[in-house]
Amino acid sequence: MTKITFWGVRGSVPTPGAATVRYGGNTSCVEVRADGQIIILDAGTGIRPLGLELAREFNGTAIDITLLITHTHWDHIQGFPFFLPAYQPKNTIRVLGFEGARQGLGSTLAGQMESPYFPIALQQMPGNVVIEELQSFDFKIGEVRATAAIVNHPGIAVGYRLTTAGGSLAYLPDNEPFHEDQHGYEQDRINMQNRKLIDFISDVDVLIIDSQYDSDEYASHIGWGHGCVDEVVRLGLLAKVKQLYLFHRDPGHDDTKIDTILAHARHLAEGSPMKVFAATEGEVVTLG
């Protein structure tokens, strides 16, 4: 089977407190166990509790981990300095991503651990941390087939699709669908860009996607690089997604607001076979 675990579902900054305890307050991090591989999607603050759980589970046994970074905005890398397996010499952590800054992915990850910000440098981590910039949008992690696609978000950002023996999942934590108000593109080009996205997520078993705003909020955030739940549901329906997980919560959304957004999204998908969920920290989804 393929097991997907949500360790961080928030965007921008962590949001601890009583008002967010039900859905969780950590930033983006999803763990995938499939075909003998441990694959981590992004290293937001959710990677810290994941690291503690991995250390407990393996109890000194060597761990081989692949970490896929979608982009290097802070909420997707800020947990990495606190990832306990990176401090164990037996472990190997292979960090893959596309260029996150002019200096490259490695320099960006190291930069947040320089002495003005953090007491331990990346080079001082005792674990075998290997950072590689991907050169192809189609690659393999063991027997897991991985593909990447450029998404519409400021800077260089991608989404990943993983195809496993148990099923398929797509992870697009930061993405804004194309439309005329944002870019001034001709409608044909807008349709082409959105068609590429639909093809990328087509028929996927699980889609984890940026759903940061409701329609009222989105009107004042056009061009910020984040999704509106109405458009996200429409994309999921067009792509014939089986399970849609709303992800990358706005810091201002408490649990009650998320309940409202989820109810609205389910109403939009009513009558279709697509199931809609709000990604919840600690939730486990199995395929196969």
The 8 nearest C-alpha neighbors of each residue, nearest first, counted from 0:
[[1, 287, 165, 286, 2, 285, 33, 164],
 [0, 2, 33, 286, 165, 285, 32, 287],
 [1, 3, 285, 32, 31, 284, 0, 286],
 [2, 4, 31, 284, 283, 30, 285, 32],
 [5, 3, 283, 30, 29, 282, 6, 281],
 [4, 6, 29, 280, 281, 282, 7, 279],
 [7, 5, 45, 280, 28, 29, 281, 4],
 [8, 6, 45, 25, 27, 26, 28, 280],
 [7, 9, 27, 247, 26, 246, 25, 280],
 [10, 8, 26, 248, 247, 25, 27, 7],
 [9, 11, 247, 248, 26, 249, 12, 74],
 [10, 12, 74, 250, 9, 13, 26, 249],
 [13, 11, 10, 74, 14, 26, 250, 9],
 [14, 12, 25, 24, 26, 15, 9, 11],
 [13, 15, 24, 250, 12, 16, 25, 19],
 [16, 14, 24, 13, 19, 20, 17, 25],
 [15, 17, 18, 19, 20, 14, 24, 23],
 [16, 18, 20, 19, 15, 21, 253, 254],
 [17, 19, 253, 16, 20, 254, 21, 15],
 [20, 18, 253, 254, 23, 17, 21, 16],
 [19, 21, 23, 17, 22, 18, 16, 24],
 [22, 20, 19, 23, 254, 279, 18, 280],
 [21, 23, 279, 280, 20, 19, 254, 24],
 [24, 22, 280, 20, 19, 21, 25, 279],
 [23, 25, 14, 15, 13, 19, 9, 26],
 [26, 24, 7, 13, 45, 44, 9, 23],
 [27, 25, 9, 7, 43, 44, 8, 10],
 [26, 28, 7, 43, 8, 9, 75, 41],
 [27, 29, 7, 41, 45, 6, 43, 42],
 [30, 28, 5, 40, 6, 4, 39, 31],
 [31, 29, 39, 4, 3, 38, 40, 5],
 [32, 30, 3, 38, 2, 37, 39, 33],
 [33, 31, 37, 2, 1, 36, 38, 3],
 [32, 34, 1, 36, 35, 31, 163, 2],
 [35, 33, 36, 142, 143, 164, 163, 32],
 [34, 36, 33, 37, 32, 141, 142, 143],
 [37, 35, 33, 34, 32, 38, 141, 64],
 [38, 36, 32, 64, 31, 65, 39, 33],
 [39, 37, 65, 31, 66, 30, 36, 64],
 [40, 38, 30, 66, 29, 67, 31, 65],
 [39, 41, 67, 29, 28, 66, 30, 68],
 [42, 40, 68, 28, 75, 67, 43, 27],
 [43, 41, 76, 75, 78, 46, 79, 28],
 [42, 44, 75, 78, 27, 26, 76, 74],
 [43, 45, 78, 26, 46, 25, 47, 77],
 [44, 46, 7, 6, 25, 28, 43, 47],
 [47, 45, 49, 44, 42, 78, 48, 28],
 [46, 48, 82, 50, 49, 45, 81, 44],
 [49, 47, 51, 50, 46, 45, 52, 6],
 [50, 48, 46, 52, 47, 51, 53, 6],
 [51, 49, 53, 83, 47, 82, 48, 52],
 [50, 52, 48, 54, 49, 53, 83, 55],
 [51, 53, 55, 49, 50, 54, 56, 48],
 [54, 52, 56, 50, 55, 51, 57, 49],
 [55, 53, 51, 52, 57, 56, 58, 50],
 [54, 56, 52, 58, 53, 57, 51, 59],
 [55, 57, 53, 54, 58, 52, 51, 59],
 [56, 58, 60, 54, 55, 59, 53, 62],
 [59, 57, 55, 54, 56, 60, 53, 61],
 [60, 58, 57, 61, 54, 89, 87, 55],
 [61, 59, 57, 58, 62, 89, 90, 54],
 [60, 62, 89, 90, 59, 63, 57, 91],
 [63, 61, 90, 64, 91, 60, 89, 57],
 [62, 64, 91, 90, 92, 61, 65, 37],
 [65, 63, 92, 37, 38, 93, 91, 62],
 [66, 64, 93, 38, 92, 94, 39, 37],
 [65, 67, 39, 94, 38, 93, 40, 95],
 [68, 66, 95, 40, 41, 96, 94, 39],
 [69, 67, 41, 96, 70, 95, 40, 66],
 [68, 70, 157, 156, 158, 41, 96, 67],
 [71, 69, 156, 68, 99, 72, 155, 157],
 [70, 72, 99, 73, 76, 75, 69, 68],
 [73, 71, 74, 75, 70, 76, 99, 77],
 [72, 74, 75, 76, 77, 71, 11, 43],
 [73, 75, 43, 11, 77, 72, 76, 26],
 [76, 74, 43, 42, 73, 41, 72, 27],
 [77, 75, 42, 43, 73, 78, 79, 74],
 [76, 78, 43, 73, 79, 74, 44, 75],
 [77, 79, 44, 43, 42, 81, 76, 80],
 [78, 80, 82, 81, 42, 77, 76, 46],
 [81, 79, 78, 82, 112, 77, 121, 119],
 [80, 82, 79, 78, 47, 83, 46, 50],
 [83, 81, 47, 79, 50, 80, 84, 85],
 [82, 84, 50, 85, 86, 81, 51, 47],
 [85, 83, 86, 87, 82, 50, 90, 54],
 [86, 84, 126, 83, 87, 82, 124, 125],
 [85, 87, 125, 126, 84, 124, 83, 88],
 [86, 88, 126, 84, 89, 85, 90, 125],
 [89, 87, 126, 125, 90, 127, 86, 85],
 [90, 88, 61, 87, 126, 91, 62, 127],
 [89, 91, 62, 61, 126, 88, 87, 63],
 [90, 92, 127, 63, 128, 64, 126, 62],
 [91, 93, 128, 64, 65, 127, 63, 129],
 [92, 94, 65, 129, 130, 128, 66, 64],
 [93, 95, 130, 66, 129, 65, 67, 131],
 [96, 94, 67, 131, 132, 66, 130, 68],
 [97, 95, 68, 132, 133, 67, 69, 98],
 [96, 98, 132, 133, 99, 104, 95, 70],
 [97, 99, 103, 104, 100, 132, 96, 155],
 [98, 100, 104, 71, 103, 70, 97, 155],
 [101, 99, 103, 102, 98, 107, 104, 71],
 [100, 102, 103, 99, 98, 104, 107, 106],
 [103, 101, 100, 106, 104, 107, 105, 99],
 [104, 102, 98, 100, 101, 106, 105, 99],
 [103, 105, 99, 107, 98, 106, 108, 100],
 [106, 104, 108, 107, 103, 130, 109, 131],
 [107, 105, 109, 108, 104, 103, 102, 110],
 [106, 108, 110, 104, 109, 105, 103, 100],
 [109, 107, 105, 110, 106, 111, 104, 112],
 [110, 108, 106, 112, 121, 107, 111, 105],
 [109, 111, 107, 112, 113, 108, 106, 105],
 [110, 112, 109, 113, 108, 116, 107, 117],
 [113, 111, 117, 120, 109, 110, 116, 121],
 [114, 112, 110, 111, 115, 116, 120, 117],
 [113, 115, 117, 116, 118, 112, 120, 119],
 [116, 114, 113, 117, 118, 112, 111, 110],
 [117, 115, 114, 113, 112, 111, 118, 110],
 [116, 118, 112, 114, 119, 113, 115, 111],
 [117, 119, 114, 120, 116, 112, 113, 115],
 [120, 118, 117, 123, 112, 121, 114, 113],
 [121, 119, 112, 123, 122, 113, 118, 109],
 [120, 122, 109, 123, 124, 112, 119, 108],
 [121, 123, 120, 124, 109, 125, 119, 128],
 [124, 122, 120, 121, 125, 119, 86, 126],
 [123, 125, 86, 121, 122, 126, 85, 120],
 [126, 124, 86, 88, 87, 123, 127, 85],
 [127, 125, 88, 85, 87, 86, 90, 124],
 [126, 128, 91, 90, 92, 129, 88, 125],
 [127, 129, 92, 126, 93, 91, 130, 85],
 [128, 130, 93, 94, 92, 127, 131, 91],
 [131, 129, 94, 93, 105, 95, 128, 132],
 [132, 130, 95, 94, 133, 129, 96, 93],
 [131, 133, 97, 96, 95, 98, 134, 104],
 [134, 132, 97, 96, 135, 131, 95, 136],
 [133, 135, 132, 136, 97, 137, 96, 131],
 [136, 134, 137, 133, 138, 147, 146, 97],
 [135, 137, 147, 146, 138, 148, 134, 133],
 [138, 136, 146, 135, 145, 147, 139, 144],
 [139, 137, 145, 144, 146, 136, 135, 140],
 [140, 138, 144, 145, 143, 141, 142, 137],
 [141, 139, 143, 142, 144, 138, 145, 36],
 [140, 142, 143, 139, 36, 34, 35, 144],
 [141, 143, 140, 34, 144, 139, 163, 35],
 [144, 142, 140, 163, 141, 139, 162, 145],
 [143, 145, 139, 162, 161, 138, 142, 140],
 [146, 144, 161, 138, 139, 160, 137, 143],
 [147, 145, 137, 160, 136, 159, 138, 161],
 [146, 148, 159, 136, 158, 157, 160, 137],
 [147, 149, 157, 158, 150, 159, 136, 146],
 [148, 150, 157, 156, 158, 147, 151, 155],
 [151, 149, 157, 174, 156, 152, 148, 158],
 [150, 152, 174, 175, 224, 176, 149, 153],
 [151, 153, 224, 174, 150, 156, 154, 173],
 [154, 152, 224, 155, 151, 156, 223, 222],
 [155, 153, 156, 152, 99, 70, 100, 72],
 [154, 156, 99, 70, 153, 98, 157, 152],
 [157, 155, 70, 69, 150, 149, 152, 154],
 [158, 156, 149, 69, 150, 148, 147, 159],
 [157, 159, 171, 148, 147, 170, 69, 150],
 [160, 158, 147, 170, 169, 146, 161, 148],
 [159, 161, 169, 146, 145, 168, 170, 147],
 [162, 160, 145, 168, 167, 144, 169, 163],
 [161, 163, 167, 144, 143, 166, 145, 160],
 [164, 162, 143, 166, 165, 167, 161, 33],
 [163, 165, 166, 34, 162, 0, 1, 33],
 [166, 164, 287, 0, 1, 286, 163, 167],
 [167, 165, 163, 286, 164, 162, 287, 204],
 [168, 166, 162, 204, 203, 161, 163, 205],
 [169, 167, 205, 161, 160, 203, 206, 204],
 [168, 170, 160, 206, 159, 207, 200, 205],
 [169, 171, 207, 159, 158, 208, 172, 206],
 [172, 170, 158, 208, 173, 207, 209, 174],
 [171, 173, 209, 208, 247, 170, 174, 246],
 [174, 172, 209, 171, 225, 152, 224, 175],
 [175, 173, 225, 151, 152, 224, 150, 226],
 [174, 176, 225, 226, 224, 151, 177, 152],
 [175, 177, 174, 193, 178, 226, 151, 230],
 [178, 176, 189, 193, 175, 192, 181, 179],
 [179, 177, 180, 181, 189, 176, 182, 184],
 [178, 180, 183, 181, 184, 182, 186, 177],
 [181, 179, 178, 183, 182, 221, 184, 222],
 [180, 182, 222, 179, 178, 221, 183, 177],
 [183, 181, 184, 179, 180, 178, 177, 222],
 [182, 184, 179, 180, 181, 185, 178, 186],
 [185, 183, 182, 179, 189, 188, 186, 178],
 [184, 186, 187, 188, 189, 183, 179, 190],
 [185, 187, 189, 188, 190, 184, 179, 178],
 [188, 186, 190, 185, 189, 191, 184, 192],
 [189, 187, 191, 190, 186, 185, 192, 184],
 [188, 190, 186, 192, 191, 187, 177, 178],
 [191, 189, 187, 193, 188, 192, 194, 186],
 [190, 192, 188, 194, 189, 193, 187, 195],
 [193, 191, 195, 189, 194, 190, 188, 196],
 [192, 194, 196, 190, 195, 191, 197, 189],
 [195, 193, 191, 197, 196, 192, 190, 198],
 [196, 194, 198, 192, 193, 197, 199, 191],
 [195, 197, 199, 193, 194, 198, 200, 192],
 [196, 198, 194, 238, 200, 199, 195, 201],
 [197, 199, 201, 195, 196, 200, 194, 238],
 [198, 200, 196, 197, 201, 195, 148, 160],
 [201, 199, 197, 198, 203, 238, 169, 202],
 [200, 202, 238, 198, 203, 199, 197, 239],
 [203, 201, 240, 239, 238, 204, 200, 241],
 [202, 204, 240, 167, 201, 205, 200, 168],
 [205, 203, 241, 167, 168, 242, 240, 166],
 [204, 206, 168, 242, 203, 243, 241, 169],
 [205, 207, 169, 243, 168, 244, 208, 170],
 [208, 206, 244, 170, 169, 171, 246, 243],
 [209, 207, 171, 172, 246, 245, 170, 206],
 [208, 210, 172, 246, 173, 247, 226, 211],
 [211, 209, 226, 228, 245, 227, 246, 212],
 [210, 212, 248, 249, 226, 247, 209, 225],
 [213, 211, 227, 217, 216, 210, 228, 226],
 [212, 214, 216, 227, 228, 215, 217, 260],
 [213, 215, 217, 216, 227, 212, 218, 229],
 [216, 214, 217, 218, 213, 219, 212, 227],
 [217, 215, 213, 218, 214, 212, 219, 220],
 [216, 218, 220, 214, 219, 212, 215, 227],
 [217, 219, 216, 215, 220, 221, 214, 213],
 [218, 220, 217, 216, 221, 215, 222, 223],
 [221, 219, 217, 223, 218, 222, 216, 225],
 [222, 220, 223, 219, 181, 218, 217, 180],
 [221, 223, 224, 181, 220, 175, 225, 182],
 [222, 224, 221, 220, 225, 152, 153, 175],
 [225, 223, 152, 175, 222, 174, 153, 151],
 [226, 224, 175, 174, 173, 223, 211, 209],
 [225, 227, 175, 210, 209, 211, 174, 212],
 [226, 228, 212, 213, 230, 210, 229, 214],
 [227, 229, 231, 210, 230, 213, 232, 212],
 [230, 228, 232, 231, 227, 233, 214, 264],
 [229, 231, 233, 232, 228, 227, 234, 226],
 [230, 232, 228, 234, 233, 229, 227, 235],
 [231, 233, 235, 229, 234, 230, 228, 236],
 [232, 234, 230, 236, 231, 235, 237, 229],
 [235, 233, 237, 231, 232, 236, 238, 230],
 [234, 236, 232, 238, 240, 233, 237, 239],
 [235, 237, 239, 233, 238, 234, 232, 240],
 [236, 238, 234, 235, 239, 233, 197, 240],
 [237, 239, 201, 235, 197, 236, 240, 202],
 [240, 238, 236, 202, 237, 235, 201, 241],
 [239, 241, 202, 235, 203, 238, 242, 273],
 [240, 242, 273, 204, 274, 205, 239, 203],
 [243, 241, 205, 274, 273, 240, 204, 275],
 [242, 244, 275, 206, 205, 274, 276, 207],
 [245, 243, 207, 276, 278, 277, 206, 275],
 [244, 246, 277, 210, 278, 208, 276, 207],
 [245, 247, 209, 208, 210, 8, 278, 248],
 [248, 246, 10, 9, 209, 8, 211, 172],
 [249, 247, 9, 211, 10, 246, 250, 8],
 [248, 250, 211, 251, 252, 10, 247, 9],
 [251, 249, 252, 14, 248, 12, 10, 11],
 [250, 252, 249, 253, 248, 14, 256, 19],
 [253, 251, 249, 256, 250, 257, 254, 248],
 [252, 254, 19, 18, 256, 255, 257, 251],
 [253, 255, 257, 19, 256, 18, 258, 21],
 [254, 256, 258, 257, 253, 259, 252, 18],
 [255, 257, 259, 253, 258, 254, 252, 260],
 [258, 256, 260, 254, 259, 255, 261, 252],
 [257, 259, 255, 261, 256, 260, 262, 254],
 [258, 260, 256, 262, 257, 261, 263, 255],
 [261, 259, 257, 263, 262, 258, 264, 256],
 [260, 262, 264, 258, 263, 259, 257, 265],
 [263, 261, 265, 259, 260, 264, 258, 266],
 [262, 264, 266, 260, 261, 265, 259, 267],
 [265, 263, 261, 267, 266, 262, 260, 268],
 [266, 264, 268, 262, 267, 263, 275, 269],
 [265, 267, 269, 263, 264, 268, 262, 261],
 [266, 268, 264, 265, 269, 263, 232, 229],
 [269, 267, 265, 266, 271, 270, 264, 273],
 [270, 268, 266, 271, 267, 265, 272, 273],
 [269, 271, 268, 272, 273, 267, 266, 265],
 [270, 272, 273, 269, 268, 236, 274, 267],
 [271, 273, 274, 270, 241, 268, 269, 239],
 [274, 272, 241, 271, 242, 240, 275, 268],
 [273, 275, 242, 243, 241, 272, 276, 265],
 [274, 276, 243, 265, 242, 244, 273, 264],
 [277, 275, 244, 278, 243, 245, 274, 261],
 [276, 278, 245, 244, 279, 261, 246, 275],
 [279, 277, 244, 245, 246, 276, 8, 280],
 [280, 278, 22, 282, 277, 281, 23, 5],
 [279, 281, 23, 5, 6, 282, 7, 22],
 [282, 280, 5, 6, 279, 4, 283, 23],
 [281, 283, 279, 5, 280, 4, 284, 278],
 [282, 284, 4, 3, 281, 285, 5, 2],
 [285, 283, 3, 2, 4, 282, 286, 1],
 [286, 284, 2, 1, 3, 283, 0, 287],
 [287, 285, 1, 165, 166, 0, 2, 284],
 [286, 165, 0, 166, 1, 285, 164, 2]]
